[in-house]
Amino acid sequence: MDLLLEWYQQNKRDLPWRKTTPWGVLMSEFMLQQTPVHRVLPQWQRWIELWPTPADLAKAPLSDALREWGRLGYPRRAKRLHQSAEIIVRDYHGEVPQSVSELRNLPGIGEYTAAAIAAFAFGKSELVLDINIRRLYARCWAGKSALTSSPNNSERELARGLIPPGDDGTWAAATMELGALICKARAPLCEECPLQSQCLWRSIGYPDVAEVKKSGAWHGSDRQCRGVIMQALREKSEIHESDLIALWSNQSQYEKALASLIDDGLVEKSGRRFSLAN
C-alpha cells in the first residue's frame, strides 16, 4: 500500500480540481462522466470562472449552462448540474452536501459520483469504484482483467478490504491515477507499476486479456445529429426550423433527434423557431 501512495505523491497529475472547493470537485465529476480529462480541463476552467459557487450557476439561465457546455457531449449533464446547483442553494444553504446519501439525491449523481465527491471534496474514506480503479483491483488482487458492467458484491468486498485505515480519500485518488496512467486497458505499463511485484495478474501470465469495447461509430449517428443541432443553437439565440433542418440530410433522423432534445428539456420550440431551453 505504501508503494502505491508513494508513487502517487511523486507522479500525480496537477489537475485543478484537486485543489479547489467542494463545488469545483462536484463540477469536475459531472464533466468527467464519459469525457476524458484533456477535454474537460478547458471547460472546467471556464465554468469555475463563470460560476464559482452553486448560487452563481443557479442564478444563471439553463440556456447559459447548455451553451457553455460546448462540445463536452451528453448535454443532459449540464442540465442536471444546473438542477443540482438549484437544489444545493434551496436545500443546503448553498453548500455541497457531504454525505453520500445526500449527494445521491442530486440529479445525475449515482453510486460512483457520490463516493468520489465525498472522498475528493471532503476527505472521506469511501468506496470509489470507477473503471480505472476496478481494472487495477481486478488485475492486481484478483488476477483477472475482464470486468462486469457494474461492480458486484464480491468486487465491493475486495475493494473495501484494501482501503487503508484512516484513509482521507487519498487511496481512491491514488488507485484511480495508477489505473489511468499505468494499468491501462490497452497496453498496460507493467514495468513502471509500483505494484508489479505483488500483481497476481502479472504473476500468472496476464490471463483473459479483456478486449476494450469499441464505441459505436460517431459519424452519421443519432448522437452526432443531436450534437449538430445543439451546436447550432449555441451559436444563435434562436433558429427557424427551415434553417435547422438544412443542417442534416436525413430528415427522419433529424426529426427524431430534435424531438429527443425537446423531450430531454434541452431545446424549446416557439412557433416555428427553436432555442436552447431556459
N, C-alpha and C positions, 0 to 999 in steps of 0.2 A: 504494500500500500504506500509506504514511504517513497519508494522509487517512482511511482506514478505521480504523487503530489510534487516531488522534487522536479520531475520532468515538466510538469505543468507550470510551475513557477518560472522555469527557465525558457519555456517555449510558447507560452500562451500568446495568442494574438492580441494586439492592442485595439480592442473593439470598444467603441464609445459607450455602448450600453452596459459595459462592465464597471463604469464609474459615473453613474447617473442616478436619477431619482427612481423610486418605485414606478412612477408613471412612465418614465423613459424605458424601464425594463418591460413593463406591460406592452407598451407600444412596439418594442422590438420583437416581442414574442408573437404578436399578431402578424407582423410583417414577415417574420422568418418562417411562418407556416407555408410550406411548399415553395419557398423562394430562397435562392442561395444568398449567402452573406454579401457578395460583391454587388448584387443588385439592390439589396436592402440599404446598404450604407448611405448613399446619397439621399434616398428618400427619407430615411430616419432622421438624418441631419436637418433636412428641410422641415419635417413635421415638428421636431423638437424646438426649432426656432420659431415656427408659426404658433404652436400650441404647447407651450412648456408645462402646462398643468391640465388636468381633466376639465376644469372650468373653462379654460380657453377654447378647447375643442367643442365642449358642449354648447357654447355660445355661438359657434360658427354654424352656418347653414350646412346641411348634409352635402349639398352640391359642391361646396368648397372642399370637403374631405374627399369626395369622389374625384374631383379634378386633380387634387394634389397627390392622389394615389398613383397617378401616372400609369406607367406600364408594369407595375408590380404583378398584375394579374389577379384573378379571383377577387373582383372589386367588392363582393359581399363582405369581405373582411373590413373594408373601410367603413361600410355601414354599421357593422357590428361593433367596431371600435368606437364609432361616434355614439352609438347607443350605450355602450359601456361607460363612456365619459359622462353621459347624461345621468345614468344610474348612480355612478360614483358621487356625483355632485348632489343628487337628490337624496340618496340613502346613506351615504358615508361621509358627509361633510367635506366632500372634495378630496378625500384621502383614499388611495388604493387600499382595499381591504387586505388583511394579512393572512387570513386562514384559507386553506384550500376549499373548504365548503362554501365560504362566501364568494371566493373568486369564481367557483364553478357556477354560481348564479348569474354571472355576467354573460351576455350574448357572445358566442364564438369561443368560449373558453371551456375546454374539456379537461380530461384527466391529466394529460401531459402538460398542457399550458399552465394550468393552475399550480401544479407542483413546481414547474420551472420558475414561475413568478415568485412563489413563496420562498424558493431556495435562493434565487439570484437577487431578488429585491430586498428580502428580509433575513437572509442568512439562516433559513430554517433547514433542518435535515429532513428532506422529503424524498420520496421515491420518484426520481425523474427518469423517465424511460423514453427518450427519443430514439430514432432509428440508429444513430451512431453509437449510443450507449448500449442499446440492445445487441448490436452486432459485436461490440467488444466483449460484453459479458458472455454471449453465446460461444464465441471463439475461445477466449482465454480460459473461462471457467467451466464451460460445458462441452468443449471440444467439437463444436459443430458450427456451421456457417449459415445454414438455412433458417429463416425466421418465419413465424406465423404472421398473419396480417396485423394482429394486435397482441399485446402481452398476455400470456396465460398465467395461471396461478403459480405454477412451478417456476416460471421466469421471475415473477414478482418475489417469490420466496428467496430465490437465489440472490436477487439484487439487494433485497433488504439485509441479508446476511453479510453483504460486502461493505455496507456503509460504515465507516469508522465511527467509534464512539465520540461524541462531542462535535460531530461534523457541523459546519456552519454554511453548508451549501457548496463548499469548495470541491467536495468529492464529485458532485454532479457536473460541475464545470470542467473538472479535470478529465473525467471519463468521456464527456462529450467531445472535448478537444482532441483527445487521443483517438477517438473513433473517427473524427472528421479529418484529421491531418495524417494519421499513421495507419490505423486499422481500417482502411478504406474498403468499400465494397469491391471495387476493381483494383487490382494490383496493390495489395497492402504492403507497406514498407516495413516488413517484419524485422529486418536487420537494424532498423532505427528505433524499434519499440523497446521501451524500458521494461516491459513485461515479457520479453521474448523467452527468458529462461524458465518462466512458470506458465507459459501459454500451452494449454492442453491441445488446442487445435494444431499448433505447430509441431508439438512433440509426437503426434500420431500421423503426421504427414499430410496435413491440410485436407481432410476428407470433405465430401459433399460441398464442394465449392459452389456457392449459390450464384445462380445466374441473375444478373441485375436486370430487372424488368424494364423493358423499354417503354417509354411513354408513347401514347398514340401520336400519329403524325399531326403536326400543328397546321400545316398549310391546307386550307380548304375545310378545316374543322369548324364545328359549331363554336368552339372557344375563340377561334380566330375571328369569326364573324361577329361575335359579341364584342371582342376587343376593338374591331374596326369601328363599330357603332359608338362604343364608349369613347374612343379617342376623338372621333369627330365631334361628339357632344362636349368634350373637354375644351375643344378649341373654339367653340362658338356657344353663345348663351342659349340659342335655340336654332333648330334646323327644320325646314319644311320637309314633309315626307317625300316629296319628289326628289329632293337633293340627297336625302338619306338613303333611299332605295337605290340610287345610282351608284352607291359605294360598293355594292355586292352583286355579282352576276346571277347567283342562284336565288331567285325570288322567294321560293318556298322556304329555303334555309334562312334567308334574311327575316322573313315574317316570323318564323319560329324563334329566332334569336332575339328579335325585338320584343316579342311577346314575353319571353322569359325574363328579359331585363325589366320590363314593366311589372311582371309578377313578383320579381325579387325586390321591388321598391327602389330600383336604381335609376329608372327613367320615368318621366312623366309625359303625358300627352295632353295637349290643349288644342282642340280642333284638329287641324292637320299639321301641327307643329309639335316638335319633341324637344325636351331639355333634360338635363340631369335633375334627379329628384331633389326636392328641398324638404 
